[in-house]
């Protein structure tokens, strides 16, 4: 399926002052797929190396940052010669070996001819744990679940997108039902690539929900594996409270809905952890809609949204039949699904405008 982030990577490849690229995004949003696909389309060879539980790579980056030596060892690892300009070097799950992340500084300073993309789902957490980050020595690209536009592209609906781009209201009105049907499916399926791909192939909403529940289980596993033990329980309680928070007519996040008597200071670290791994967005309230919005932000009031509208539906137990029952899908949970949808589209537009 097509991801629009490919265009950003293509522009990066052409830059004369190109730096190593760091691709950020939550788990399972398609980071590994897109960098491999980019390597296949735009390079003769792709040197893909996962740092996850890779003892050999720990040895490669253990010594001083001698780029010639590192390249030689990477060539042994992948089994072919790494040629500048012709080979894309990929460091996946780079946060697992902090010195590999640090090496990007030396590649930028001493060997800018090499094209390198580093990716990781837990980079924000790694930085909070004291990992040395090559500030000013790397470029960034953010990857999110599929937007509604990418969702339509995945279904081969290029013409519907062309009409939207032209803002042709008459044609949009004529095909209103088709747009609405796709939007309903997007609300339920969401933008996680595995769920979208399976739905395109099988058109089975039950299978989609199973995939989403597996993804949610994987996120829960990440909480237990990577979060500090003393806050794991609070993270889980906070994470699981988000659908309830959004389903109520609250103007802000209510700590008392996590548990009776909960206080902000008890959960600030948990919120920060979930934001850093890309699972949660913290959206502040403004006192009035004026420019600049930041000047009117009320720091005492905010809402939390999760990474994907389809996963929000899965966490909320949204029944698949709802998608076939008129406008109920848009009315469920006090508009929380629509708020989540709008957030995802705005986040993408803000980063890629």
Buried (B, 14 or more C-beta within 10 A) or exposed (E): BEBBBBEBBEEBBEEEEBBBBBBBBBBBBBBBBBBBBBBEEBBEBBBBBBBEEBEEBBEBBEEEBEBEEBBBBBBEBBEEEBBEEEBBBBBBBBBBBBBBBBBBBBBBEEBBEBBBBBBBBBBBBBBEEEBEBBEEBBBEBBBBBBBBBBBBBBBEBEEBBEBBEEEEEEBBEEEEEEBEEBBBBBBBBBBBBBBBBBBBEEEEBEBBBBBBEBBBEEBBEBBEEBBEEEBBEBBBBBBEBBBBBBBEEBEBBEBEBBEEEBEEEBBEBBBBBBBBBBBBBEBBBBEEEEEEEEEBBEEEBBBBBBBBBBBBBBBBEBBEEBBEEEEEBBEBBEBBBBBBBEBBBEBBEEBBE
